[in-house]
Amino acid sequence: MLFILLASALVAVDLAFAQDAAAPGFPLFRHIDSVAKPPAAFAQRNIRLLTDRDFPPFSYETPDGKTAGVSVDLALAACAELKAICTVIAKPFSELLPALLKNEGDVIVSGLRIDETVLKKAAMTRPYFWSLGRFAVRVGSQLRGSDIRSLAGRRIGYVANSGHGAWLEKYYSRSALTAFPSEAEMNEALRTGALDVSFGDGLRLIYWLAGSSSRGCCKPLDGAFVDRQFFSNNLSFLTRRDDRDMVMAFDYALDRLQEKKTSAEIFARYLPSGLW
Protein backbone atom coordinates (compact mmCIF):
# COMPACT_ATOMS: atom_id res chain seq x y z
CA MET A 1 0.00 0.00 0.00
CA LEU A 2 1.36 3.34 -1.05
CA PHE A 3 -0.47 6.51 -0.04
CA ILE A 4 0.11 10.20 0.36
CA LEU A 5 0.40 11.12 4.03
CA LEU A 6 -0.61 14.75 3.82
CA ALA A 7 -1.78 17.18 1.16
CA SER A 8 -0.10 17.30 -2.23
CA ALA A 9 2.44 19.81 -0.91
CA LEU A 10 3.82 17.12 1.39
CA VAL A 11 6.20 14.67 -0.17
CA ALA A 12 6.13 12.17 2.70
CA VAL A 13 4.88 8.79 1.57
CA ASP A 14 4.04 5.78 3.71
CA LEU A 15 5.88 2.73 2.47
CA ALA A 16 3.90 0.07 4.32
CA PHE A 17 3.48 -2.46 1.54
CA ALA A 18 1.86 -5.87 1.37
CA GLN A 19 3.77 -8.79 2.84
CA ASP A 20 6.25 -10.63 0.64
CA ALA A 21 7.53 -14.10 1.47
CA ALA A 22 11.18 -13.31 0.70
CA ALA A 23 11.38 -9.92 2.40
CA PRO A 24 8.21 -8.58 4.08
CA GLY A 25 7.05 -5.23 2.76
CA PHE A 26 9.91 -4.49 0.38
CA PRO A 27 9.12 -1.12 -1.28
CA LEU A 28 9.32 -0.59 -5.02
CA PHE A 29 12.08 2.00 -5.01
CA ARG A 30 12.33 2.00 -8.81
CA HIS A 31 9.82 2.94 -11.50
CA ILE A 32 10.11 -0.03 -13.85
CA ASP A 33 10.79 0.75 -17.51
CA SER A 34 8.59 -1.95 -19.04
CA VAL A 35 9.65 -1.26 -22.65
CA ALA A 36 13.43 -1.34 -22.12
CA LYS A 37 15.21 -3.89 -24.29
CA PRO A 38 17.97 -6.22 -23.05
CA PRO A 39 21.35 -4.60 -23.80
CA ALA A 40 22.89 -7.55 -25.66
CA ALA A 41 26.17 -5.69 -26.26
CA PHE A 42 27.12 -6.15 -22.59
CA ALA A 43 27.32 -9.95 -22.70
CA GLN A 44 30.86 -11.04 -21.77
CA ARG A 45 31.92 -7.41 -21.42
CA ASN A 46 34.42 -6.68 -18.66
CA ILE A 47 33.07 -4.10 -16.19
CA ARG A 48 35.01 -2.69 -13.24
CA LEU A 49 32.89 -1.91 -10.18
CA LEU A 50 34.27 0.76 -7.84
CA THR A 51 33.36 0.64 -4.17
CA ASP A 52 34.68 1.49 -0.73
CA ARG A 53 34.87 -0.71 2.37
CA ASP A 54 33.57 1.70 4.98
CA PHE A 55 29.84 2.03 4.28
CA PRO A 56 28.06 -0.91 5.96
CA PRO A 57 25.62 -2.45 5.26
CA PHE A 58 25.97 -1.26 1.65
CA SER A 59 29.68 -1.89 1.11
CA TYR A 60 32.28 -3.12 3.59
CA GLU A 61 35.15 -5.53 4.13
CA THR A 62 34.34 -8.94 5.59
CA PRO A 63 36.63 -10.61 8.18
CA ASP A 64 38.14 -12.74 5.41
CA GLY A 65 39.08 -9.64 3.38
CA LYS A 66 36.32 -9.74 0.78
CA THR A 67 34.08 -6.81 -0.20
CA ALA A 68 30.38 -7.35 0.46
CA GLY A 69 27.18 -5.45 1.18
CA VAL A 70 23.83 -4.54 -0.33
CA SER A 71 25.27 -2.32 -3.08
CA VAL A 72 28.02 -4.78 -3.99
CA ASP A 73 25.65 -7.74 -4.20
CA LEU A 74 23.12 -5.72 -6.22
CA ALA A 75 25.83 -4.68 -8.67
CA LEU A 76 27.09 -8.25 -9.07
CA ALA A 77 23.54 -9.52 -9.56
CA ALA A 78 23.01 -6.80 -12.19
CA CYS A 79 26.16 -8.00 -13.94
CA ALA A 80 24.75 -11.53 -13.99
CA GLU A 81 21.55 -10.18 -15.60
CA LEU A 82 23.68 -8.51 -18.27
CA LYS A 83 25.89 -11.62 -18.61
CA ALA A 84 28.84 -9.30 -18.08
CA ILE A 85 32.11 -10.16 -16.37
CA CYS A 86 32.49 -7.84 -13.39
CA THR A 87 35.39 -7.15 -11.06
CA VAL A 88 35.04 -5.34 -7.72
CA ILE A 89 37.74 -2.75 -7.04
CA ALA A 90 37.80 -1.31 -3.50
CA LYS A 91 39.22 2.17 -2.94
CA PRO A 92 38.99 4.80 -0.19
CA PHE A 93 35.74 6.72 -0.42
CA SER A 94 37.44 9.99 -1.42
CA GLU A 95 39.10 8.29 -4.40
CA LEU A 96 35.99 6.76 -5.99
CA LEU A 97 34.92 9.67 -8.20
CA PRO A 98 38.49 10.55 -9.29
CA ALA A 99 39.06 6.89 -10.18
CA LEU A 100 35.91 6.84 -12.31
CA LEU A 101 36.89 10.01 -14.13
CA LYS A 102 40.41 8.67 -14.76
CA ASN A 103 38.91 5.49 -16.29
CA GLU A 104 40.21 3.30 -13.49
CA GLY A 105 36.71 1.85 -13.15
CA ASP A 106 33.39 1.89 -14.97
CA VAL A 107 30.66 2.08 -12.30
CA ILE A 108 30.66 3.45 -8.75
CA VAL A 109 28.41 1.19 -6.72
CA SER A 110 29.12 2.61 -3.26
CA GLY A 111 27.16 5.32 -1.46
CA LEU A 112 28.54 8.48 -3.01
CA ARG A 113 26.44 11.49 -2.04
CA ILE A 114 24.76 12.66 -5.23
CA ASP A 115 24.54 16.42 -5.62
CA GLU A 116 24.87 18.98 -8.42
CA THR A 117 28.67 18.89 -8.25
CA VAL A 118 28.77 15.11 -8.72
CA LEU A 119 26.18 15.17 -11.50
CA LYS A 120 28.30 17.63 -13.48
CA LYS A 121 30.93 14.89 -13.68
CA ALA A 122 28.96 11.63 -13.62
CA ALA A 123 25.66 10.13 -14.73
CA MET A 124 23.47 8.08 -12.40
CA THR A 125 21.07 5.19 -12.67
CA ARG A 126 17.62 5.45 -11.18
CA PRO A 127 17.74 4.91 -7.39
CA TYR A 128 17.74 1.46 -5.83
CA PHE A 129 17.24 2.86 -2.31
CA TRP A 130 15.92 5.98 -0.56
CA SER A 131 16.84 6.79 3.03
CA LEU A 132 13.69 6.54 5.11
CA GLY A 133 12.27 8.23 8.18
CA ARG A 134 10.59 6.17 10.92
CA PHE A 135 8.71 6.79 14.13
CA ALA A 136 9.35 4.57 17.15
CA VAL A 137 7.45 4.04 20.42
CA ARG A 138 7.95 2.01 23.58
CA VAL A 139 6.66 -1.56 23.62
CA GLY A 140 3.18 -1.43 25.13
CA SER A 141 2.41 2.05 23.80
CA GLN A 142 -1.27 2.60 23.05
CA LEU A 143 -0.42 4.66 19.97
CA ARG A 144 -1.55 2.94 16.79
CA GLY A 145 -0.97 5.62 14.14
CA SER A 146 1.66 8.19 13.20
CA ASP A 147 -0.65 10.68 11.50
CA ILE A 148 -0.80 14.27 12.68
CA ARG A 149 -4.02 13.81 14.65
CA SER A 150 -2.82 10.66 16.46
CA LEU A 151 0.41 12.35 17.57
CA ALA A 152 -1.06 15.73 18.51
CA GLY A 153 0.11 16.67 22.01
CA ARG A 154 2.52 13.73 22.17
CA ARG A 155 6.17 14.19 23.12
CA ILE A 156 8.19 13.54 19.95
CA GLY A 157 11.98 13.59 19.97
CA TYR A 158 14.38 14.28 17.11
CA VAL A 159 18.05 15.11 16.62
CA ALA A 160 18.73 18.85 16.64
CA ASN A 161 19.55 20.54 13.33
CA SER A 162 18.45 17.51 11.32
CA GLY A 163 16.18 17.17 8.30
CA HIS A 164 13.95 14.92 10.38
CA GLY A 165 13.50 17.71 12.90
CA ALA A 166 12.72 20.27 10.19
CA TRP A 167 10.10 17.92 8.78
CA LEU A 168 8.46 17.51 12.19
CA GLU A 169 8.49 21.24 12.83
CA LYS A 170 6.71 21.84 9.53
CA TYR A 171 4.05 19.14 9.75
CA TYR A 172 3.75 18.08 13.42
CA SER A 173 3.63 21.44 15.14
CA ARG A 174 0.64 20.26 17.21
CA SER A 175 2.93 17.79 18.98
CA ALA A 176 5.37 18.56 21.79
CA LEU A 177 8.64 18.47 19.85
CA THR A 178 11.95 18.07 21.68
CA ALA A 179 15.41 18.35 20.09
CA PHE A 180 18.30 16.24 21.38
CA PRO A 181 22.03 16.85 20.83
CA SER A 182 22.55 13.28 19.60
CA GLU A 183 20.69 10.24 18.40
CA ALA A 184 21.92 8.24 21.41
CA GLU A 185 20.36 10.75 23.82
CA MET A 186 17.09 10.72 21.91
CA ASN A 187 17.00 6.92 21.95
CA GLU A 188 17.70 6.81 25.67
CA ALA A 189 14.90 9.30 26.33
CA LEU A 190 12.51 7.07 24.41
CA ARG A 191 13.74 3.98 26.24
CA THR A 192 13.24 5.52 29.69
CA GLY A 193 9.83 6.99 28.88
CA ALA A 194 10.86 10.65 28.75
CA LEU A 195 9.44 10.64 25.21
CA ASP A 196 6.29 9.16 23.74
CA VAL A 197 7.69 8.91 20.23
CA SER A 198 10.99 9.40 18.39
CA PHE A 199 11.55 10.16 14.72
CA GLY A 200 14.75 9.66 12.77
CA ASP A 201 16.62 7.66 10.16
CA GLY A 202 14.91 4.31 9.65
CA LEU A 203 18.06 2.31 9.00
CA ARG A 204 19.84 3.48 12.16
CA LEU A 205 16.62 2.98 14.10
CA ILE A 206 16.23 -0.69 13.23
CA TYR A 207 19.87 -1.39 14.11
CA TRP A 208 19.34 0.29 17.49
CA LEU A 209 16.13 -1.68 18.08
CA ALA A 210 17.91 -4.93 17.21
CA GLY A 211 20.96 -4.10 19.37
CA SER A 212 21.63 -4.49 23.07
CA SER A 213 21.50 -0.78 23.94
CA SER A 214 17.74 -0.62 23.31
CA ARG A 215 17.20 -3.48 25.84
CA GLY A 216 14.17 -4.51 23.82
CA CYS A 217 12.33 -1.37 24.91
CA CYS A 218 10.83 -0.16 21.72
CA LYS A 219 9.33 -0.86 18.33
CA PRO A 220 8.63 0.97 15.04
CA LEU A 221 5.32 2.81 14.68
CA ASP A 222 3.54 2.44 11.32
CA GLY A 223 5.56 2.23 8.10
CA ALA A 224 8.51 4.18 6.74
CA PHE A 225 8.37 7.64 5.16
CA VAL A 226 10.08 9.30 2.21
CA ASP A 227 10.48 13.06 1.90
CA ARG A 228 13.01 14.13 -0.70
CA GLN A 229 13.01 17.72 0.48
CA PHE A 230 13.96 17.00 4.07
CA PHE A 231 15.67 13.67 4.71
CA SER A 232 15.46 11.15 1.89
CA ASN A 233 18.73 10.81 -0.02
CA ASN A 234 18.92 8.30 -2.82
CA LEU A 235 21.48 5.62 -3.57
CA SER A 236 22.26 5.06 -7.25
CA PHE A 237 25.10 3.68 -9.34
CA LEU A 238 27.28 6.24 -11.13
CA THR A 239 29.07 6.11 -14.48
CA ARG A 240 30.98 8.64 -16.55
CA ARG A 241 28.69 11.20 -18.19
CA ASP A 242 29.65 10.04 -21.69
CA ASP A 243 28.80 6.40 -20.91
CA ARG A 244 25.01 6.52 -21.19
CA ASP A 245 24.92 2.95 -22.49
CA MET A 246 26.28 1.78 -19.13
CA VAL A 247 23.55 3.71 -17.28
CA MET A 248 20.84 2.21 -19.48
CA ALA A 249 22.28 -1.29 -19.08
CA PHE A 250 22.37 -1.13 -15.28
CA ASP A 251 18.92 0.46 -15.15
CA TYR A 252 17.61 -2.45 -17.20
CA ALA A 253 19.31 -4.98 -14.92
CA LEU A 254 18.19 -3.28 -11.69
CA ASP A 255 14.61 -3.23 -13.00
CA ARG A 256 14.75 -6.97 -13.62
CA LEU A 257 16.20 -7.59 -10.14
CA GLN A 258 13.32 -5.67 -8.57
CA GLU A 259 10.73 -7.54 -10.67
CA LYS A 260 12.22 -10.92 -9.74
CA LYS A 261 12.36 -9.96 -6.03
CA THR A 262 16.12 -10.47 -6.12
CA SER A 263 16.56 -6.94 -4.75
CA ALA A 264 14.33 -7.82 -1.79
CA GLU A 265 16.34 -10.98 -1.12
CA ILE A 266 19.64 -9.06 -1.20
CA PHE A 267 18.39 -6.40 1.22
CA ALA A 268 17.10 -9.16 3.52
CA ARG A 269 20.61 -10.68 3.71
CA TYR A 270 22.02 -7.59 5.38
CA LEU A 271 19.25 -5.68 7.14
CA PRO A 272 17.25 -6.53 10.27
CA SER A 273 13.51 -6.77 9.72
CA GLY A 274 11.36 -3.69 10.20
CA LEU A 275 13.02 -1.12 7.96
CA TRP A 276 10.00 -0.78 5.72
ChimeraX attribute file (.defattr): number of C-alpha atoms within 10 A of each C-alpha:
attribute: neighborCount
match mode: 1-to-1
recipient: residues
	/A:1	10
	/A:2	12
	/A:3	11
	/A:4	14
	/A:5	15
	/A:6	13
	/A:7	8
	/A:8	8
	/A:9	7
	/A:10	15
	/A:11	16
	/A:12	24
	/A:13	19
	/A:14	22
	/A:15	23
	/A:16	19
	/A:17	17
	/A:18	12
	/A:19	11
	/A:20	11
	/A:21	11
	/A:22	15
	/A:23	20
	/A:24	18
	/A:25	20
	/A:26	24
	/A:27	20
	/A:28	18
	/A:29	15
	/A:30	16
	/A:31	11
	/A:32	16
	/A:33	11
	/A:34	9
	/A:35	7
	/A:36	13
	/A:37	10
	/A:38	14
	/A:39	17
	/A:40	12
	/A:41	12
	/A:42	18
	/A:43	14
	/A:44	14
	/A:45	14
	/A:46	14
	/A:47	17
	/A:48	18
	/A:49	25
	/A:50	28
	/A:51	29
	/A:52	27
	/A:53	21
	/A:54	17
	/A:55	16
	/A:56	16
	/A:57	17
	/A:58	23
	/A:59	22
	/A:60	22
	/A:61	16
	/A:62	11
	/A:63	7
	/A:64	6
	/A:65	9
	/A:66	11
	/A:67	19
	/A:68	20
	/A:69	23
	/A:70	22
	/A:71	27
	/A:72	24
	/A:73	19
	/A:74	22
	/A:75	23
	/A:76	18
	/A:77	19
	/A:78	24
	/A:79	25
	/A:80	15
	/A:81	20
	/A:82	21
	/A:83	17
	/A:84	18
	/A:85	15
	/A:86	19
	/A:87	14
	/A:88	21
	/A:89	15
	/A:90	20
	/A:91	14
	/A:92	11
	/A:93	16
	/A:94	10
	/A:95	13
	/A:96	22
	/A:97	22
	/A:98	12
	/A:99	16
	/A:100	21
	/A:101	15
	/A:102	10
	/A:103	12
	/A:104	15
	/A:105	22
	/A:106	21
	/A:107	29
	/A:108	28
	/A:109	26
	/A:110	29
	/A:111	20
	/A:112	20
	/A:113	12
	/A:114	17
	/A:115	9
	/A:116	9
	/A:117	9
	/A:118	14
	/A:119	14
	/A:120	10
	/A:121	16
	/A:122	22
	/A:123	21
	/A:124	23
	/A:125	19
	/A:126	22
	/A:127	16
	/A:128	20
	/A:129	17
	/A:130	19
	/A:131	17
	/A:132	27
	/A:133	28
	/A:134	26
	/A:135	23
	/A:136	25
	/A:137	23
	/A:138	21
	/A:139	12
	/A:140	9
	/A:141	13
	/A:142	8
	/A:143	15
	/A:144	11
	/A:145	13
	/A:146	17
	/A:147	13
	/A:148	16
	/A:149	12
	/A:150	12
	/A:151	20
	/A:152	15
	/A:153	15
	/A:154	17
	/A:155	17
	/A:156	26
	/A:157	29
	/A:158	27
	/A:159	23
	/A:160	16
	/A:161	11
	/A:162	13
	/A:163	19
	/A:164	22
	/A:165	23
	/A:166	16
	/A:167	19
	/A:168	19
	/A:169	14
	/A:170	10
	/A:171	13
	/A:172	20
	/A:173	14
	/A:174	15
	/A:175	18
	/A:176	16
	/A:177	19
	/A:178	15
	/A:179	16
	/A:180	16
	/A:181	11
	/A:182	11
	/A:183	20
	/A:184	14
	/A:185	15
	/A:186	24
	/A:187	29
	/A:188	15
	/A:189	17
	/A:190	23
	/A:191	22
	/A:192	12
	/A:193	14
	/A:194	14
	/A:195	21
	/A:196	21
	/A:197	28
	/A:198	26
	/A:199	24
	/A:200	23
	/A:201	22
	/A:202	22
	/A:203	19
	/A:204	14
	/A:205	24
	/A:206	20
	/A:207	17
	/A:208	17
	/A:209	20
	/A:210	16
	/A:211	11
	/A:212	10
	/A:213	14
	/A:214	19
	/A:215	11
	/A:216	14
	/A:217	18
	/A:218	20
	/A:219	19
	/A:220	22
	/A:221	20
	/A:222	18
	/A:223	21
	/A:224	24
	/A:225	25
	/A:226	19
	/A:227	20
	/A:228	16
	/A:229	12
	/A:230	17
	/A:231	22
	/A:232	19
	/A:233	18
	/A:234	18
	/A:235	22
	/A:236	23
	/A:237	25
	/A:238	30
	/A:239	28
	/A:240	23
	/A:241	15
	/A:242	11
	/A:243	14
	/A:244	14
	/A:245	13
	/A:246	22
	/A:247	21
	/A:248	18
	/A:249	23
	/A:250	24
	/A:251	24
	/A:252	24
	/A:253	23
	/A:254	26
	/A:255	24
	/A:256	19
	/A:257	19
	/A:258	20
	/A:259	14
	/A:260	11
	/A:261	17
	/A:262	18
	/A:263	24
	/A:264	21
	/A:265	19
	/A:266	20
	/A:267	22
	/A:268	16
	/A:269	13
	/A:270	14
	/A:271	16
	/A:272	13
	/A:273	14
	/A:274	22
	/A:275	23
	/A:276	23
